[in-house]
Amino acid sequence: MTETFTVTVEPLEREVECRADQPILDACLRAGVWLPHACTHGTCGTCKVEVLDGDVEHNDASDFALMEFERNEGKTLTCVATPTSDVIIEADVEVEEGVVHHPVQDFAGRLVSIEDVARQTRRLVIDLDREMAFNPGQYVTIEVPGTDATRTYSMANPPSEPGRIELQIRRTPGGLATDGWIFKDLGAGETLRLSGPYGRFFLREARTAPAILIGGGTGLAPLKSIVRHVLEGGLAHRLYLYQGARMQADLYDVDFFRGLEADHPEQFTYRPCLSDEEWDGPHGLVTDVVDADFPTCRKHMAYLCGPPPMVEAALKTLMRKRLFPRDIYREDFFDASDKATGGVRSPLLKA
C-alpha cells in the first residue's frame, strides 16, 4: 500500500493527505484547496512554493522553471513534486472577488465526434459520465492510452454545457498524444479518461472592463469558452477577439464567430488575422493588428492564449499601450520540448 503524508498549506492552515506517488498540487486541488498553477507538468513555474519543513522529490521539474539554486533554497513545483515526509509549504495564494474554484475530479468520457477543422487541427467532442463544474477558460488533462503520460487541453465550450466538452487540438510532429494517438487511430465511440478542471486562466466575471482577447492557433479554445459564456449568458462584458494564424488553412470557426458578431454588434468584435497570406481580412502579426486598432489600451483588460512567443509579443504590445500587468491574464501553450528549452516567459505576470 502506498504511504501517505500530510501536506500543510500556509497561509491557509489547511492540511491535505497526499500519497507518496501523488503530486502535491493534485492532492490539494482534489481536496478543494486551490493553489496557483498553469501547465501542470513542471514547465512554467507558476506553482512554485517554498517548502518550510519536510522533504519532497522534485521529479520531472524543468531546470528552467526550477533552477538549482531554488531547489537548494527549498523551493519546489507542486505540480510534479511528491512528498517523502510530512511537509509544510507556503504558497502565494490570492483571494479574488467573485471567483469560485471547483475541485478537480476524474471523469470517463465517450468521444462523440472527431473532425479536422483546419490544417493539422482537430476538434473533439466528448460526452462525460457526469457533469463537470468549471470556469470558462480552464482545461482538462487526458490520459494517453498505453502510457503513464497525460496531456492538457483547454475546453472550448462554456460552463452551461457541463456534461459535454469540446477540445481543439493541434498536431505536434512526433507528439506522443497527437501523432501517436489523436491524429493516428482515435475514433468516435472510444472511451477517454480525463480529470479537471485545472488552470487559473479564466474569465473574471467581477471585472467588467472591456476585454481584448488574443489567441494564436488552438489558443482560441479557452477564448471561445469565454466568448460563449459572456454572450450566451447575457453578461455585459464588451469583447474584442483577435485570432492569429499563418494562412487561411489554419483558421477555423470563422463563420461561427462572424455569426456571433452579427448577432451582438455592440458587444462583440471579431478580427481574424493572417501573417503569411494576403486575403480580404487583416494581414500581419496578430499583435500588429491589435496595435493598429487601439490608440491606447487603458481601462481595458486582456486575455492572451497561444504559443509562448505570441503571448510574449502580445504582452509587450499591450503594456506599450498603457495596459498594466495586473489587467492581463495569460495562458502559454507549452509542449514537451519547452521543458528542455524553458520556453519564453515574462517574470512580470502570473499565468
Secondary structure as UniProt FT lines:
FT   STRAND          4..10
FT   TURN            11..13
FT   STRAND          14..19
FT   TURN            20..21
FT   HELIX           24..30
FT   TURN            31..32
FT   TURN            46..47
FT   STRAND          48..53
FT   STRAND          56..57
FT   TURN            59..60
FT   TURN            63..65
FT   HELIX           68..72
FT   TURN            73..74
FT   STRAND          75..77
FT   TURN            78..80
FT   STRAND          82..83
FT   STRAND          87..90
FT   TURN            97..98
FT   STRAND          105..118
FT   TURN            119..120
FT   STRAND          121..128
FT   TURN            136..137
FT   STRAND          139..143
FT   TURN            145..146
FT   STRAND          150..155
FT   TURN            159..160
FT   TURN            162..163
FT   STRAND          164..170
FT   TURN            173..174
FT   TURN            176..177
FT   HELIX           178..182
FT   TURN            183..185
FT   TURN            188..189
FT   STRAND          191..198
FT   TURN            205..206
FT   STRAND          211..216
FT   HELIX           217..219
FT   HELIX           220..232
FT   TURN            233..234
FT   STRAND          239..245
FT   HELIX           248..250
FT   HELIX           254..263
FT   TURN            265..267
FT   STRAND          268..274
FT   HELIX           286..293
FT   TURN            298..299
FT   STRAND          301..306
FT   HELIX           308..320
FT   TURN            321..322
FT   HELIX           325..327
FT   STRAND          328..332
FT   TURN            336..337
FT   HELIX           338..341
FT   TURN            347..348
//
